[in-house]
């Protein structure tokens, strides 16, 4: 690895789904992920961790402010109507047969998971677990434009950016949606580089149509906009990542500088944050920002 005597690169990282940890405080969770995300990012760039000053915007606990519910109320099925609707839109975009896509509103989750697992050569059990977690959390965030939880999550990310004043913001998965809305809500926040990884932002009839601010223009030529305070926006997607559908955001958003694809990991690692952090596309995107003071 190479070191640098320059000021460490200030980064704020924003996580995706599956980060809720009811056993630890928010600060404990943040501290742990600061260490791990810094390590993965530094390894991919071939630098010492001291070259990075990374802060972590942790918001999962704000999506579920109540106690953790376990036991008989836990279910493998998606009960939230919006979660089912989002999954149906996702399956349609993936090219699922009409019975699978339309049946997502009523059929057991395992049938949809089975089709996705077969299409992408994935483990069926892990795919079912991932779909359940992903669409539950995305639906919880998007369920209401005026949701207190949505506002709290957005404000936590904005506050972390305002406090740390990063040159770079890295957002993964659902975190790309939160970050997009947070930066639009706070145009005073100045970010030199926004990197979105494994983003579902452009999912039509699902995430895209529920964004704040709403995309502008007349259908089908409707577009989201790069947040005013962002100088450069780079999107990175593994072509085999079924969450990043469609993988290239420029078809739905203006102001994107680069739309990159990179095979980050075989098998089920297609969407893991650690693999996006350490991939070649991320390293190539961030390296020019090192050593600039």
C-alpha positions in Angstrom: 0.0 0.0 0.0 1.0 3.6 -0.5 0.7 6.3 2.0 0.2 10.0 1.8 1.3 13.0 3.9 -1.6 15.1 2.7 -4.8 15.7 4.6 -7.0 12.6 4.7 -9.8 12.5 2.2 -13.1 13.3 4.1 -15.8 10.8 3.2 -19.3 10.2 4.4 -20.7 6.8 3.8 -24.4 6.0 3.7 -25.5 2.4 4.2 -28.3 0.4 2.5 -30.7 -2.3 3.9 -30.0 -4.8 6.6 -28.0 -2.6 9.1 -30.4 -2.5 12.0 -28.7 -3.7 15.2 -31.0 -3.6 18.2 -28.2 -5.0 20.5 -26.0 -1.9 20.2 -26.3 1.9 20.5 -26.3 4.0 17.3 -22.9 5.3 18.1 -21.5 1.7 18.6 -22.9 0.7 15.3 -21.5 3.7 13.6 -18.0 3.2 15.1 -17.9 -0.4 13.9 -18.9 0.4 10.3 -16.5 3.4 10.2 -13.7 0.9 10.8 -14.9 -1.7 8.3 -15.9 0.6 5.5 -12.6 2.5 5.8 -10.7 -0.8 5.6 -12.6 -2.1 2.5 -12.2 1.3 0.8 -8.5 1.6 1.6 -7.8 -2.0 0.5 -9.5 -1.4 -2.9 -7.5 1.8 -3.4 -4.2 0.4 -2.2 -3.7 3.0 0.5 -3.4 3.2 4.2 -6.5 3.7 6.2 -5.0 6.9 7.6 -5.4 8.4 4.2 -9.2 8.4 4.7 -11.3 10.3 7.3 -14.6 8.4 6.9 -17.8 9.1 8.8 -20.8 6.8 8.7 -24.4 8.0 8.4 -26.4 5.4 10.4 -30.1 5.6 10.0 -31.6 2.0 10.3 -32.7 2.6 13.9 -34.8 5.6 12.7 -36.8 3.5 10.3 -38.0 1.3 13.2 -38.2 3.5 16.3 -40.2 0.9 18.3 -38.9 -2.3 20.0 -37.8 -5.2 17.9 -40.7 -7.6 17.3 -39.8 -11.3 17.3 -41.6 -14.6 17.7 -44.9 -15.6 16.2 -45.5 -12.2 14.5 -42.3 -12.7 12.4 -43.1 -14.0 8.9 -41.3 -14.9 5.8 -43.9 -13.2 3.7 -44.3 -9.6 2.7 -47.4 -8.2 4.4 -46.9 -4.5 3.5 -49.0 -3.7 0.3 -46.3 -1.2 -0.8 -43.5 -3.8 -0.3 -45.5 -6.2 -2.6 -46.1 -3.4 -5.1 -42.4 -2.5 -5.2 -41.5 -6.2 -5.6 -43.9 -6.6 -8.5 -42.5 -3.5 -10.3 -39.0 -4.9 -9.7 -39.9 -8.3 -11.1 -41.4 -6.7 -14.2 -38.3 -4.7 -14.8 -36.2 -7.8 -14.5 -38.2 -9.4 -17.2 -40.1 -11.9 -15.1 -43.0 -13.7 -16.8 -46.3 -12.0 -16.4 -47.7 -14.6 -14.0 -44.7 -14.1 -11.7 -44.6 -10.3 -11.8 -48.3 -9.8 -11.4 -48.7 -12.7 -9.0 -46.2 -11.0 -6.7 -49.1 -9.2 -5.1 -50.7 -12.4 -3.9 -48.3 -15.4 -4.3 -45.9 -16.6 -1.6 -42.6 -14.9 -1.6 -40.7 -18.1 -2.3 -42.1 -18.3 -5.9 -40.7 -14.9 -6.8 -37.4 -15.7 -5.0 -37.2 -19.0 -6.9 -37.5 -17.2 -10.3 -34.9 -14.6 -9.3 -32.5 -17.2 -8.0 -32.7 -19.2 -11.1 -32.3 -16.2 -13.4 -29.2 -15.0 -11.6 -27.8 -18.4 -10.5 -28.2 -17.6 -6.8 -28.9 -19.5 -3.7 -32.7 -19.6 -3.3 -32.8 -19.3 0.5 -30.5 -16.3 0.6 -32.4 -14.7 -2.3 -35.7 -15.1 -0.4 -34.1 -13.6 2.7 -32.6 -10.7 0.8 -35.9 -9.8 -1.0 -37.8 -9.9 2.2 -35.4 -7.5 4.0 -34.8 -5.2 1.0 -38.5 -4.6 0.1 -39.6 -4.3 3.8 -37.1 -1.5 4.4 -37.5 0.3 1.1 -41.3 0.2 1.6 -40.9 1.5 5.2 -38.9 4.5 3.9 -41.1 5.3 0.9 -44.5 4.5 2.4 -45.5 8.1 3.0 -44.1 11.4 1.6 -44.8 13.0 5.0 -43.6 10.1 7.1 -41.8 11.2 10.3 -39.4 8.3 9.9 -38.6 9.3 6.3 -37.9 12.9 7.4 -35.8 11.7 10.4 -33.7 9.4 8.2 -33.1 12.1 5.6 -32.2 14.7 8.2 -29.7 12.3 9.9 -27.8 11.8 6.7 -27.9 15.6 6.0 -26.7 16.4 9.5 -23.8 13.9 9.2 -22.7 15.5 5.9 -23.0 19.0 7.4 -21.0 18.1 10.4 -18.2 16.1 8.6 -18.1 18.4 5.5 -16.9 15.6 3.2 -15.4 16.0 -0.3 -16.9 12.6 -1.2 -20.2 11.0 -0.3 -20.5 7.2 -0.9 -24.1 5.8 -0.9 -25.1 2.2 -1.3 -28.5 0.6 -2.1 -31.4 2.2 -0.2 -28.8 4.7 1.0 -28.6 6.2 -2.5 -32.3 7.0 -2.3 -31.9 8.6 1.2 -28.8 10.6 0.1 -30.5 11.8 -3.1 -33.4 13.2 -1.1 -31.2 14.6 1.7 -29.0 16.5 -0.7 -32.0 17.9 -2.5 -33.6 18.9 0.7 -30.4 20.7 1.7 -29.0 22.4 -1.4 -26.6 24.3 0.9 -24.6 21.1 1.4 -21.6 21.2 -1.0 -20.2 17.8 -2.1 -17.5 17.5 -4.7 -18.3 13.9 -5.6 -21.3 11.7 -5.0 -20.9 8.0 -5.7 -24.0 5.9 -5.8 -23.4 2.1 -5.7 -25.9 -0.7 -6.4 -28.7 1.9 -6.7 -32.4 1.3 -7.2 -33.1 5.0 -7.8 -34.3 4.5 -11.4 -36.6 1.5 -10.7 -39.7 2.6 -12.7 -43.2 2.4 -11.2 -41.4 1.8 -7.9 -38.7 3.9 -6.4 -38.3 6.4 -9.2 -42.0 7.6 -9.0 -41.9 8.1 -5.3 -38.8 10.2 -5.0 -38.7 13.7 -3.3 -38.5 15.9 -5.4 -40.6 14.1 -8.0 -39.0 13.6 -11.4 -39.9 16.4 -13.8 -41.1 16.3 -17.4 -43.9 14.5 -19.3 -44.0 10.7 -19.5 -42.1 8.9 -20.8 -39.4 11.6 -20.8 -39.3 12.2 -17.0 -36.0 12.8 -15.3 -34.6 13.2 -11.8 -32.0 15.9 -11.3 -28.5 15.9 -9.8 -28.7 17.7 -6.4 -27.7 21.3 -6.7 -24.8 21.1 -4.2 -23.2 18.1 -6.0 -20.3 18.9 -8.4 -19.9 15.5 -9.8 -22.1 12.4 -9.7 -20.7 8.9 -10.5 -22.9 5.8 -10.5 -21.4 2.3 -10.2 -23.3 -0.9 -10.7 -22.5 -4.6 -11.0 -24.2 -5.7 -14.3 -25.4 -8.8 -12.3 -26.8 -6.8 -9.4 -30.6 -7.3 -9.6 -31.1 -4.4 -7.2 -29.4 -1.9 -9.6 -32.2 -2.0 -12.1 -31.7 -0.5 -14.5 -27.9 -0.4 -13.9 -27.3 2.9 -15.7 -29.0 5.8 -14.0 -28.3 8.3 -16.8 -31.4 7.0 -18.6 -33.5 8.5 -15.8 -31.4 11.3 -14.2 -29.6 14.3 -15.6 -26.2 15.5 -14.5 -24.5 12.2 -14.1 -20.9 12.4 -15.0 -20.2 8.7 -15.4 -22.3 5.6 -15.4 -19.8 2.7 -14.6 -20.3 -1.0 -14.5 -17.9 -3.3 -12.7 -18.2 -7.0 -11.8 -17.7 -6.7 -8.0 -18.0 -10.3 -6.9 -19.3 -13.7 -8.0 -22.4 -15.4 -6.7 -24.4 -13.7 -3.9 -21.8 -11.0 -3.4 -23.3 -9.0 -6.3 -24.8 -6.4 -4.0 -22.6 -6.3 -0.8 -21.4 -2.9 0.1 -17.9 -4.2 0.9 -17.5 -5.5 -2.6 -18.6 -2.1 -4.1 -16.2 -0.3 -1.8 -13.2 -2.4 -2.8 -13.9 -2.7 -6.6 -11.7 -1.2 -9.3 -14.4 1.3 -10.5 -14.7 2.8 -7.0 -10.9 3.0 -6.6 -10.5 4.7 -10.0 -13.2 7.2 -9.2 -11.9 8.2 -5.8 -8.1 8.1 -6.3 -7.9 11.5 -8.1 -9.4 13.1 -4.9 -6.5 11.9 -2.7 -3.7 14.3 -1.9 -5.5 17.4 -3.0 -5.6 18.9 0.5 
